């Protein structure tokens, strides 16, 4: 995801320095090149060897015998960086940069680079609340430097409040958001449905399906990376909310229908990949149904067809549907495309290995309103999400 990108990370002296090892590891797994600069104080918390082992690059410290080499090194790193991350960013380093002081390797690289700079402060709550620090942060923001807000919680010193370093996943997601390209969906408003629905039988039982929500969540994540304003209407799943995505949780098909119909007008693109139950119980017991010696039958009635109802009122919006089938894939998908007034449909045969529910891969065919049929081989759902959005955007641009 970050192949060809270089992230220079400045690690300052603070107990949170150990968390940056995880940040480096995650960036390496995304194929980014990572170069680490450590202050003398940072090396008191984590050894340079640790970062060297994880980053697979030499770690730059403050100990240089020849100033001429130091000058070359800092200019090289400043030019090489696609992003400079300062984490944990101490009040000392923030103050130095805010006042134009470049008296060590890290501050010099920050001053010399033309790449985006992202500060992630971490410090004692009293220091974080100090008006001098807040004035320095405001000053740097005016100059275009980025800041990631601290979290609240129990501090190493025993106090509770602001100043905690965010989780490494939050930091990495912000880096991806800054560096990922293309940003071809900037300010495009997208609504996505994902996951299964639960149709209650009684307070402890329900009717559902095997959908994990992984495909819908992958599309939501990809759209957000490309700059879209994404709202995700999700059935019950065990997946974290993607970065920069607004999620609304629902349980039943009726709840999903109501949420979609109340909000579709705000969006330009609607992608319906939730596995919505076609039927629900005619009567829901308010108490647990007790087992008897007799068989039991459940009367079902139709749920609203959300995609079909949207097709009637979509206007100029792009409406994308999904078709999970076990037979006659293309003919069934084309039928849904026409009957629901879709602009595009994503079809997959859930009986194929690697394309069913709950896995991280998929094999799909995409059919468009003009009859075009595109086939995509086995690939990760995250990779496929971008392929799907490429086709959606080709329609959007017309």
Secondary structure, DSSP 8 states (H G I E B T S, - for coil): --TT-EEEEEE-SSGGGGHHHHHHHHHHHTT-EEEEEE-TTGGGTS-HHHHHHHHSS--B-S--S-HHHHHHHHHHHHHH-SEEEEEEE-HHHHHHHHTT---SHHHHHHHH--SEEEEEE---HHHHH-HHHHHHHHHHHHTT-EE---EEEE-TTS-EEEEE---HHHHHHHHHHHH----TTTT-EEEEEESB--EEEETTEEE-----SHHHHHHHHHHHHTT-EEEEEE-S------TTEEEEE--SHHHHHHHHHHHGGG-SEEEE--B--SEEESS--SS-----SS-----EEE---HHHHHHHH-TTSEEEEEEEESS-HHHHHHHHHHHTT-SEEEEEETTSTTSSTT-SEEEEEEEETTS-EEEEEEEEHHHHHHHHHHHHHHHHT-
